Amino acid sequence: MIVNQKKIHGRSAEYLVRTAEEKDAKRLSNIRLQIDGETEYMDRERGEAYIDEAGFKHIIKNDAESTNNLFLAAEIDGEIVGFSRCVGSTLKRTCHQVEFGVCVLQAYWGYAIGQNLLKESIHWAKLNEIKKITLGVIETNDKAIKLYIKYGFEIEGILKKDKRLADGNYYHTLLMGKFIDEE
């Protein structure tokens, strides 16, 4: 789905949150690859499940045409520094919910970019009669967990020893959900 762009006056910078466009595909491919190498909070290591420019063009086109998908980009001075997606289903039993995912370049952590991408996604969900947003977050990502709780998400389950990180240890993934109509 396509939404109106919004200028945000963040903590450390002014930035734009807008719908991703096909012309962003190459940059999004590069950003995703970079972010996967900057943090262990993502599901992938750098280079795994790589999506090239053509792949991102396909995703962006499909999301723009879907009523229950949303692909947002955060842009500072014309450069994309993060993005988020809400991905829904067309199945009748699950079309009321979407799964949220977000990533921001490490150099821009602390700018409230992830928070504003989340806020815009929640707003979009309300306007489009989405009843539930779900997400998964690794147990070590305290900042993200606190943010999600602040915005009404609850821990609904735990996938025990779901991720093995570089230290060789296994970590749990928290499954979180937010019911939109309970605000």
Stockholm file with secondary structure:
# STOCKHOLM 1.0

chainA/1-183         MIVNQKKIHGRSAEYLVRTAEEKDAKRLSNIRLQIDGETEYMDRERGEAYIDEAGFKHIIKNDAESTNNLFLAAEIDGEIVGFSRCVGSTLKRTCHQVEFGVCVLQAYWGYAIGQNLLKESIHWAKLNEIKKITLGVIETNDKAIKLYIKYGFEIEGILKKDKRLADGNYYHTLLMGKFIDEE
#=GR chainA/1-183 SS CCCCCEEEECSSCEEEEEECCGGGHHHHHHHHHHHHHHCSSSSSCTTTTCCCHHHHHHHHHHHHHCSSEEEEEEEETTEEEEEEEEEECCSTTTTTEEEEEEEECGGGTTSSHHHHHHHHHHHHHHHTTCCEEEEEEETTCHHHHHHHHHTTCEEEEEEEEEEECTTSCEEEEEEEEEEGGGC
#=GC SS_cons         CCCCCEEEECSSCEEEEEECCGGGHHHHHHHHHHHHHHCSSSSSCTTTTCCCHHHHHHHHHHHHHCSSEEEEEEEETTEEEEEEEEEECCSTTTTTEEEEEEEECGGGTTSSHHHHHHHHHHHHHHHTTCCEEEEEEETTCHHHHHHHHHTTCEEEEEEEEEEECTTSCEEEEEEEEEEGGGC
//
